[in-house]
Amino acid sequence: MIQIDEIWLAREPLDMRAGPDTALARVINSFGEARHHCAYVFANKRANRMKVLVCDGFGIWLAARRLHQGKFTWSPLRTGGVVTLDSAQLQALVVGLPWQYAAANHVIDRQ
């Protein structure tokens, strides 16, 4: 089991041809370091592909996901401070739901 304590959403798109070393370099440039037990989530420009880089203390994991229809709900802002997600928001994002409204009980609530 991979332990994830913090989840960070990258605002700038990542070229999906990027491998683990390129994604790790992006994390280091943005955050100064890749912290253990943290996940860093990236999307491409069209937001129909996503990569998640996880640092587990022994190495790094890079997972990819592609939607065949539609696109992931992403932050419309390309600059500014970092965006953190909780596990319910990450689960909503991965399946293409609006993560901004995800509640801890796995219900999408726009209020």
N, C-alpha and C positions, 0 to 999 in steps of 0.2 A: 504494500500500500504506500502510495506517495503522500507524504504529509504536506499540506498547503496551509500556511497560516495567514498569508496576505496575498491579495490578487490585485494586480495593477493593470489598467487598461491604457494601451498606447494610443495616442491621438493621431500621430502621423502614420500614413500607410507604410506597409513593408512589402517589398517585392517578394512574392511567394516562391520564387526560385531560391530564396535565401535559405541556407542551411543553418545548423545549430550555431556555428561559429559567427556567422553574420548576425543572427538574431541576438546572440550573446554580446557582440560588439555594440549593437544598438542599445541594449539594456545598460551596458557600462557607460556609454556616452550620455544617456539620459539620466541615469540614477547615480552614477559614480561607481557603483559596484552591483554585482548580482548577489542578492542576499539569499541565504539558505532558507528553504521552505517557503519560497515566494514564487508566484506564477506571474508571468508577464504575457499579456494577450495582445496580439497584433492582427490587423486585417489588411487586405489589399485595398487599392483605390476604389474598386466597385463594391467593396464590402460583401462579396459573395464567397470569400475564402478567409479562413482564420488560422492562425498558428498560436500555440500556447507553449511558452518556454518555462520549464520548471527547474529550479536549482534545488537539489535534494541534499546537498552537503557532500556527496561523493562524486557527483557529476551533474550533467544536465539532461533533461528530457525535452524533446520537441515533438509536439503533436499537431496534426493538421486536420482541418475540417473544411468541407466544401458543400455549399448548398446548390442543388440542381435548379431550384427556382427561388426567386426572391433574393433578399440579402439580409445580412445581420443588421440589427439596430445598433448603430454606432454613435459615438459622440459627434455632433456636427461641428464642434470646435476643433481646429487643428493646432491651436497654440494655447498656452496657459498652463495652469498647475496640473499636477497629476490627478488621475481619477482612480479611486479605489473601488473595488467591488467586494461584496460578500459572496459566500458560496451559493446562496439562492439566486443572486443576480447573475453569477457565472453560469449556472445551470440554465437560466432563462435565455441568456445570450447565446449559448451553444446551440440551442434548438431553434433560434431565430425569433424569440419573443422579445418584447420591449423590456429589457433588463432594468430600466430606470424605475419601473413600477413594481418590480418583484418584491414580494413580502416574504418573511421568514417561513410562513406556512404554505409556500409554493403557490400562492394566489397572486394573479396580476391585478393590482388595484391602482386605478388612476387618481385616487383621492389623496 
